[in-house]
Amino acid sequence: MKNYVDSSDDAAMAQSHWQASLKLVLACLVVWFAVSFGCGIIFVDQLNQFSIGGYKLGFWFAQQGSIYAFVALIFFYVWRMNQIDHDHHVDKI
C-alpha cells in the first residue's frame, strides 16, 4: 500500500534529491579536472621527478593514471548515486 503524503513534501524531497545529485556531479567534475588537467598538464614537471614502472609520473598520469581515475570515478558515482536515491526513496520507482 502506498503512503500518500502532501505534495509539498514530495516537492521538498525532489528538491533535496536534485541538490544532492548536483553536489555529487560537481564533486566528480572537480576530481576529473584535477586529475586530467592538473596532474597531466599543470603539475607534470613536479610529478616527473618521480617514476612509476620506469616512466615519469607526469607522463604516466597523462597516459594511464587519468584513465584509472576516470573508471574509479564512474564506480564511485554509481555507488554514491544509489545511496542518494535510497536516502530520498526514489530507488523503488
Sequence and secondary structure as in RCSB ss.txt:
>XXXX:A:sequence
MKNYVDSSDDAAMAQSHWQASLKLVLACLVVWFAVSFGCGIIFVDQLNQFSIGGYKLGFWFAQQGSIYAFVALIF
FYVWRMNQIDHDHHVDKI
>XXXX:A:secstr
      HHHHHHHHHHHHHHHHHHHHHHHHHHHIIIIIIIIITHHHHTTSEETTEEHHHHIIIIIHHHHHHHHHH
HHHHHHHHHHHHTT TT 
